[in-house]
Amino acid sequence: MLKRLAWLALCVCAPLSAAPHIDPQRLQQLANDPFWISLGHYETAKLGGWRSYVSDPKFFLAADGNEHPEHELAATVQALYAPASAGEQHAQCVYPARTRWLKEQLGLTGLPTPDCAGFKQWFKDVSPDSAVMIFPAAYLNSPSSMFGHTLLRIDQAGVKSDKTSLLSYAINFGAYIEGSDNSIIYAWKGLMGGYPGLFALVPYQEKLSEYRSLENRDLWEYRLNLTQQETARMVEHVWELKQIKFDYFFFDENCSYRLLELLQVARPSLRLTEQFPITAIPTDTVKAVKEAGLVESIQYRPSRERELLSRAEPLNPEEQQWVLKISADQKQLQDPAFQAQPRARQALIIDAAYRLERYRANGQERDPARAQRSFELLRAINQNPAPELDIPQPGLPEDGHESRTWQLGLGTRGDKAFGEYGLRMAYHDLNDNNESFPLGAQIEILQLKLRQYEGNDWQVQRLDLATIRSLTPRNQLLQPLSWQVTGGLERVPGKHDDQTLVSHVNGGGGGTWQLGDDTLGFALGTVRIEHNNDFAAFVAPAAGFNSGVLWKNPLGNLSLEAKGDFFTNGEVRRSLSLNQQWEISRNLGLRLSAQREFSHLATPENEVMLELKWYHY
């Protein structure tokens, strides 16, 4: 790395007479060109001027190039005329996208001709012809993927007709994590910018295996209408970003935002990043790309988990037991009881058993015994193949409601009327409009609710930093854990028959079961840590439960929940709540909420509220 910096310094310090004189006004004009701004990843600074999102000083040739696009442009022009002896570290080799554009714009002549063999071979290997945006859908049992993700696949010529996309490359931007941070530390560092972000170009087959198999995430492929020239220009810039560090923030400067910047390099007329001044949630960026007219076709690739569940869906409980037995022991194929099954049902059972075995192998080291079991199952499948698996395409991720939500409610608590006003920065709760969202998924970030009681009495009702609930149903084949975690401020019954604002962190785990086609039942054990001015101790722990039913009905979503917290100081707090949302439109909902609270510190209290929810970015 020091060697590279030394060569760049040599390029910058090359004799100034080597470069032609260029009118300063022309240089300033080019420095303000949208393409140059995109190449430097500049944004308008809060106090005026420019600021680059790139946090790595080695990306810039000018000492203040991160804040002055015109200085960086002038330094680049000078560096292009440095002696060819700089070799692979010559500016023309390090910055091919800059070089191509400046040559076109300024008609530069007499440039030295370094070989740039490294870049040329890399570019030949990638051979960019077209681009596909990939959206791995959210997988709620993994906090790091709860919002989904976006990356770009770069296809060679003929991939579309030859169906050889597995040989393509993928451009991915993500947090660079050293060590093995757990999910909680990962989420915190991701929120606070604790990780650097890096671009990487990797074989697409690796990313496909990672998302569909290891993380069990469905994939959506959005083929873009970028030309070969536009795609090549974008790939040239990716070379310029090798090992260049950006700040990484989970909500805005993330994978999706960085890829929008790449698309603006490919087609400078686009204005994609301007639509995301505060947050850049992947589904929202997919909508923006689609609305910009960039998408020409969409393809869906189900995860291995979805394929397994779809194959097992028509099997009755007895047949699913056969799946478990045959997956564990292929000698069960010769069992007379199994042989008595109709041949068509045998085929479904064997195919499901093979898919279950491969699902269990995800992320595991190669096991010869497992490999032999898979081979035996494949041989049985060849002798009695099952019908081709036909998985209906679910709703498009971008067709769900918008991410930010404004809330206006009217209600009563005891004998007092109130108005409630709320804002949620993201994203979805159990009762929200359900189109394109799985039943049992809740991800809420930064939610504030204010109440105005009679007599103009205002109070903060709650401030949620984050609330995540993953209620994934269990079945005979798969036994996922359901879990939830939340933290922030909320009102609880106080010792003066009022409500006390407390700070808390709580979470829990348990199980969820499919009670019907659109009905889930769940039961979780919970733990809670609370700071409450009504308590003698600074913090008080509690153990409890959270159970209930979710029902997707013709009107919308209904939830019925029972909660309890049993504190070590003797306080017992319980509640029953009912919520029904009417889906007026994709981005408009009306919710009726009713709740009864019980507490050792206060008398029982009833609360009813009717709330209008407007989903708006």
Secondary structure in CASP SS format (residue, H / E / C, confidence):
PFRMAT SS
TARGET T0000
AUTHOR 0000-0000-0000
METHOD secondary structure of the structure
MODEL  1
M C 1.00
L H 1.00
K H 1.00
R H 1.00
L H 1.00
A H 1.00
W H 1.00
L H 1.00
A H 1.00
L H 1.00
C H 1.00
V H 1.00
C C 1.00
A C 1.00
P C 1.00
L H 1.00
S H 1.00
A H 1.00
A C 1.00
P C 1.00
H C 1.00
I C 1.00
D C 1.00
P H 1.00
Q H 1.00
R H 1.00
L H 1.00
Q H 1.00
Q H 1.00
L H 1.00
A H 1.00
N C 1.00
D C 1.00
P H 1.00
F H 1.00
W H 1.00
I H 1.00
S H 1.00
L H 1.00
G C 1.00
H C 1.00
Y E 1.00
E E 1.00
T E 1.00
A C 1.00
K C 1.00
L C 1.00
G C 1.00
G C 1.00
W E 1.00
R E 1.00
S E 1.00
Y C 1.00
V E 1.00
S C 1.00
D C 1.00
P H 1.00
K H 1.00
F H 1.00
F C 1.00
L C 1.00
A C 1.00
A C 1.00
D C 1.00
G C 1.00
N C 1.00
E C 1.00
H C 1.00
P H 1.00
E H 1.00
H H 1.00
E H 1.00
L H 1.00
A H 1.00
A H 1.00
T H 1.00
V H 1.00
Q H 1.00
A H 1.00
L H 1.00
Y C 1.00
A C 1.00
P C 1.00
A H 1.00
S H 1.00
A H 1.00
G H 1.00
E H 1.00
Q H 1.00
H C 1.00
A H 1.00
Q H 1.00
C H 1.00
V H 1.00
Y C 1.00
P H 1.00
A H 1.00
R H 1.00
T H 1.00
R H 1.00
W H 1.00
L H 1.00
K H 1.00
E H 1.00
Q H 1.00
L H 1.00
G C 1.00
L C 1.00
T C 1.00
G C 1.00
L C 1.00
P C 1.00
T C 1.00
P C 1.00
D C 1.00
C C 1.00
A H 1.00
G H 1.00
F H 1.00
K H 1.00
Q H 1.00
W H 1.00
F H 1.00
K H 1.00
D H 1.00
V H 1.00
S C 1.00
P C 1.00
D C 1.00
S E 1.00
A E 1.00
V E 1.00
M E 1.00
I E 1.00
F E 1.00
P E 1.00
A C 1.00
A C 1.00
Y C 1.00
L C 1.00
N C 1.00
S C 1.00
P H 1.00
S H 1.00
S H 1.00
M C 1.00
F C 1.00
G C 1.00
H C 1.00
T C 1.00
L E 1.00
L E 1.00
R E 1.00
I E 1.00
D E 1.00
Q C 1.00
A C 1.00
G C 1.00
V H 1.00
K H 1.00
S H 1.00
D H 1.00
K C 1.00
T C 1.00
S H 1.00
L H 1.00
L H 1.00
S C 1.00
Y E 1.00
A E 1.00
I E 1.00
N E 1.00
F E 1.00
G E 1.00
A E 1.00
Y C 1.00
I C 1.00
E C 1.00
G C 1.00
S C 1.00
D C 1.00
N C 1.00
S H 1.00
I H 1.00
I H 1.00
Y H 1.00
A H 1.00
W H 1.00
K H 1.00
G H 1.00
L H 1.00
M H 1.00
G C 1.00
G C 1.00
Y E 1.00
P E 1.00
G E 1.00
L E 1.00
F E 1.00
A E 1.00
L E 1.00
V E 1.00
P E 1.00
Y H 1.00
Q H 1.00
E H 1.00
K H 1.00
L H 1.00
S H 1.00
E H 1.00
Y H 1.00
R H 1.00
S H 1.00
L H 1.00
E C 1.00
N C 1.00
R C 1.00
D C 1.00
L E 1.00
W E 1.00
E E 1.00
Y E 1.00
R E 1.00
L E 1.00
N C 1.00
L C 1.00
T C 1.00
Q H 1.00
Q H 1.00
E H 1.00
T H 1.00
A H 1.00
R H 1.00
M H 1.00
V H 1.00
E H 1.00
H H 1.00
V H 1.00
W H 1.00
E H 1.00
L C 1.00
K E 1.00
Q C 1.00
I C 1.00
K C 1.00
F E 1.00
D E 1.00
Y E 1.00
F C 1.00
F C 1.00
F C 1.00
D C 1.00
E C 1.00
N C 1.00
C H 1.00
S H 1.00
Y H 1.00
R H 1.00
L H 1.00
L H 1.00
E H 1.00
L H 1.00
L H 1.00
Q H 1.00
V H 1.00
A H 1.00
R C 1.00
P C 1.00
S C 1.00
L C 1.00
R C 1.00
L C 1.00
T H 1.00
E H 1.00
Q H 1.00
F C 1.00
P C 1.00
I C 1.00
T C 1.00
A C 1.00
I C 1.00
P H 1.00
T H 1.00
D H 1.00
T H 1.00
V H 1.00
K H 1.00
A H 1.00
V H 1.00
K H 1.00
E H 1.00
A C 1.00
G C 1.00
L C 1.00
V E 1.00
E E 1.00
S E 1.00
I E 1.00
Q E 1.00
Y E 1.00
R E 1.00
P C 1.00
S C 1.00
R H 1.00
E H 1.00
R H 1.00
E H 1.00
L H 1.00
L H 1.00
S H 1.00
R H 1.00
A H 1.00
E C 1.00
P C 1.00
L C 1.00
N C 1.00
P H 1.00
E H 1.00
E H 1.00
Q H 1.00
Q H 1.00
W H 1.00
V H 1.00
L H 1.00
K H 1.00
I H 1.00
S H 1.00
A H 1.00
D C 1.00
Q H 1.00
K H 1.00
Q H 1.00
L H 1.00
Q H 1.00
D C 1.00
P H 1.00
A H 1.00
F H 1.00
Q H 1.00
A C 1.00
Q C 1.00
P C 1.00
R H 1.00
A H 1.00
R H 1.00
Q H 1.00
A H 1.00
L H 1.00
I H 1.00
I H 1.00
D H 1.00
A H 1.00
A H 1.00
Y H 1.00
R H 1.00
L H 1.00
E H 1.00
R H 1.00
Y H 1.00
R H 1.00
A C 1.00
N C 1.00
G C 1.00
Q C 1.00
E C 1.00
R C 1.00
D C 1.00
P H 1.00
A H 1.00
R H 1.00
A H 1.00
Q H 1.00
R H 1.00
S H 1.00
F H 1.00
E H 1.00
L H 1.00
L H 1.00
R H 1.00
A H 1.00
I H 1.00
N H 1.00
Q H 1.00
N C 1.00
P C 1.00
A C 1.00
P C 1.00
E C 1.00
L C 1.00
D C 1.00
I C 1.00
P C 1.00
Q C 1.00
P C 1.00
G C 1.00
L C 1.00
P H 1.00
E H 1.00
D H 1.00
G C 1.00
H C 1.00
E C 1.00
S C 1.00
R C 1.00
T E 1.00
W E 1.00
Q E 1.00
L E 1.00
G E 1.00
L E 1.00
G E 1.00
T E 1.00
R E 1.00
G C 1.00
D C 1.00
K E 1.00
A E 1.00
F E 1.00
G E 1.00
E E 1.00
Y E 1.00
G E 1.00
L E 1.00
R E 1.00
M E 1.00
A E 1.00
Y E 1.00
H E 1.00
D C 1.00
L C 1.00
N C 1.00
D C 1.00
N C 1.00
N C 1.00
E C 1.00
S C 1.00
F C 1.00
P C 1.00
L C 1.00
G C 1.00
A E 1.00
Q E 1.00
I E 1.00
E E 1.00
I E 1.00
L E 1.00
Q E 1.00
L E 1.00
K E 1.00
L E 1.00
R E 1.00
Q E 1.00
Y E 1.00
E C 1.00
G C 1.00
N C 1.00
D E 1.00
W E 1.00
Q E 1.00
V E 1.00
Q E 1.00
R E 1.00
L E 1.00
D E 1.00
L E 1.00
A E 1.00
T E 1.00
I E 1.00
R E 1.00
S E 1.00
L C 1.00
T C 1.00
P E 1.00
R E 1.00
N C 1.00
Q C 1.00
L C 1.00
L C 1.00
Q C 1.00
P C 1.00
L C 1.00
S E 1.00
W E 1.00
Q E 1.00
V E 1.00
T E 1.00
G E 1.00
G E 1.00
L E 1.00
E E 1.00
R E 1.00
V E 1.00
P E 1.00
G C 1.00
K C 1.00
H C 1.00
D C 1.00
D C 1.00
Q E 1.00
T E 1.00
L E 1.00
V E 1.00
S E 1.00
H E 1.00
V E 1.00
N E 1.00
G E 1.00
G E 1.00
G E 1.00
G E 1.00
G E 1.00
T E 1.00
W E 1.00
Q E 1.00
L E 1.00
G E 1.00
D C 1.00
D C 1.00
T E 1.00
L E 1.00
G E 1.00
F E 1.00
A E 1.00
L E 1.00
G E 1.00
T E 1.00
V E 1.00
R E 1.00
I E 1.00
E E 1.00
H E 1.00
N C 1.00
N C 1.00
D C 1.00
F C 1.00
A C 1.00
A C 1.00
F C 1.00
V C 1.00
A E 1.00
P E 1.00
A E 1.00
A E 1.00
G E 1.00
F E 1.00
N E 1.00
S E 1.00
G E 1.00
V E 1.00
L E 1.00
W E 1.00
K E 1.00
N C 1.00
P C 1.00
L C 1.00
G E 1.00
N E 1.00
L E 1.00
S E 1.00
L E 1.00
E E 1.00
A E 1.00
K E 1.00
G E 1.00
D E 1.00
F E 1.00
F E 1.00
T C 1.00
N C 1.00
G C 1.00
E C 1.00
V E 1.00
R E 1.00
R E 1.00
S E 1.00
L E 1.00
S E 1.00
L E 1.00
N E 1.00
Q E 1.00
Q E 1.00
W E 1.00
E E 1.00
I E 1.00
S E 1.00
R C 1.00
N C 1.00
L E 1.00
G E 1.00
L E 1.00
R E 1.00
L E 1.00
S E 1.00
A E 1.00
Q E 1.00
R E 1.00
E E 1.00
F E 1.00
S E 1.00
H C 1.00
L C 1.00
A C 1.00
T C 1.00
P C 1.00
E E 1.00
N E 1.00
E E 1.00
V E 1.00
M E 1.00
L E 1.00
E E 1.00
L E 1.00
K E 1.00
W E 1.00
Y E 1.00
H C 1.00
Y C 1.00
END
